[in-house]
Amino acid sequence: MSATGRKTAPLPDDIRAMKGSDPIVSLTAYTTPMARMMDAHCDLVLVGDSVGMVLHGLPSTLGVTMEMMILHGQAVRRGLERAMMVIDMPFGSYEESPEQAFRNARRLMAETGAGAVKLEGGTEMAETIRFLVARGVPVMAHIGLTPQSMNTLGGYKVQGRGQAGDGLLSDARAVAAAGAFAVVLEKVPQSLADRITAEVAIPTIGIGASAGCDGQVLVVDDMLGLFTAFKPKFVKRFATLGEDGEAAIAAYAAEVRARSFPGPEHVFGDDAPERG
C-alpha cells in the first residue's frame, strides 16, 4: 500500500497491515502548505511536538502545550486528503493517569480531526495505551529516545545499548500487547531495531534506528535544511532550503537598499490595466 494515488486516508488498521510489506513513509508537519506538499507522498503525517523547537524556538519539547498542538493540528488537517494524520500528546497531558490521557486525547482528536495520537513511553505506559484503545482512541507508541524524558535519560543519547536492549524489547512487546497500532523507535542501535522489528507484530517506524524498520519518519524541517540549529547523525538533508532562503533574503535586502526593487514591472501606472 502506498500513499501515491490513494483517494482516502488510511486507518490505523491499514497501517498495521503494512507490517513487513511496503515501507511506511512518514514526516512531521506543522502548517497547511507543508502538509499539502507531503500529502501525496506520505502514508502518515505526524503533527509532532517538535514544533516547539522547530517553529517556536523552544529549547526542548517540554514547553509545548495542548493549545499549540491543537493550533498546528488544525492547520495540518486542512492540507491533508490522502495521508493519515497522527498528533503528539504533549508533555504533561497523559502521564498522570489513563483518565487524564483519555480526556486530552479525545480533545486533540475532536478539535483537529487527527486519526490517532502518539505518546511516549514503553512498559510504564501500557496501561494507558490499553485504556485509550478500549475507548476508541488509536495510539502510536514511541520508545527508545523519548525527548519528553530527556532530563531523566541524561540528554539526547542513544538508548538500548548492551543489556538495556532487553528493556527496550520488553517495552516494544508491552505497547504492542496493549493495542498500539505502530511504534516509533528513536535513536536505538541498528541491531536492536532489527530485532524489535522481527519480534513484534506491529510496524516499527524508525528515526535514527534501521533501514530494516517497517517505516521511517523525519522532522521535515531537518530533512529540508530549514532547521539548522543542530543536525542529528540520523538526519539526511534532502535539500538546503534554509541556505537558499537566507541567500534570497540577502538578495532582496540588497535590491531594496539599491532601490532596484521594486522595478517597473512591480509597480502600477496611473491608467495601465492591473495584472497579477
Secondary structure as UniProt FT lines:
FT   TURN            4..5
FT   HELIX           12..16
FT   TURN            17..20
FT   STRAND          24..28
FT   HELIX           32..38
FT   TURN            39..41
FT   STRAND          44..47
FT   TURN            49..50
FT   HELIX           51..54
FT   TURN            55..56
FT   TURN            62..63
FT   HELIX           66..78
FT   STRAND          84..88
FT   TURN            91..92
FT   HELIX           98..112
FT   STRAND          116..121
FT   HELIX           123..125
FT   HELIX           126..134
FT   TURN            135..136
FT   STRAND          139..144
FT   HELIX           147..149
FT   HELIX           150..153
FT   TURN            162..163
FT   HELIX           164..178
FT   STRAND          182..186
FT   HELIX           190..199
FT   STRAND          204..207
FT   TURN            211..212
FT   STRAND          215..218
FT   HELIX           220..223
FT   TURN            224..225
FT   TURN            233..234
FT   HELIX           241..257
FT   TURN            258..259
FT   HELIX           264..266
//
